[in-house]
Amino acid sequence: MVNNTFNRVQKLTFSGAVIALYVVVMWCTQSFSFGAYQIRIATAMYALSYLFPFLVLPLGLANFISNFFGGLGLLDMVGGCAVGIVTSLLIVGIRRCKWNRWLVAVPIVLVPGLGVSTWLSYLLHMPYLLQACNLCVGQIVPAICGVLLIKGLERVRARKASEK
């Protein structure tokens, strides 16, 4: 994890571990991850794509799998996968543009908040704007946690690099 150079097997192994962790976090927090204010702590893990761009697809897959807990069916699962991929791609873009890492919070709030609302408002028969506001409010905590996750991992990386 120090130099961010992984071979294929390491990327596959790390991706599998991240998917598993995402699903476990969603399972442990499902009581408040699927309510009116969806506080999905697991979506903070999208921030990992800032440091590990190869996690874009695995994070989408993790969202796909974890939406099984919500019980809203295939539309929610496929849509969640797309939202996970788009959010992670935007985070990779923020890193590549060398923008402030606090901007990572923006896609973590807005992409799930505005994107998921498109089908949830249909499935739950709620007005889109109300659904979007609820979801965006719920994503604020995971967005802040995601940025703090990046900062923490960068500190660990810097400490490990200085030990060598």
ZIGI-V321072 format. One line per field, one symbol per residue. ss: DSSP state (2 for helix, 1 for strand, 0 for the rest). phi: phi as a letter, one per 40 degrees, with the letter a starting at -180 (. if undefined). psi: psi as a letter, one per 30 degrees, with the letter a starting at -180 (. if undefined). Layout:
ss = ???
phi = ???
psi = ???
//
This chain:
ss = 00000002222222222222222222220222200000002222222222200022222222222222220002222222222222222222222200002222222222222222222222200002222222222222222222222222222222222220
phi = .cbgbbcdccccccccccdccdccccccbccbcbccbcccdccccdcdcccbdccdcdcccccdccccccgcgcdcccccccccccdccccccccccgcdcccdccccccccccccccccccccfbcdcccccdcccccccccccccccdcccccccccccccc
psi = feggjkleeeeeeeeeeeeeeeeeeeefgffgfgaejjjjeffffffffefiffgeeeeeeeeeeffeffggaeeeeeeeeeeeeeeeeeeeeeeefhlkfffffefeeeeeeeeefefeeeeghlkeeeeeeeeeeffeeeeeeeeeeeeeeeeeeeeeeff.
//
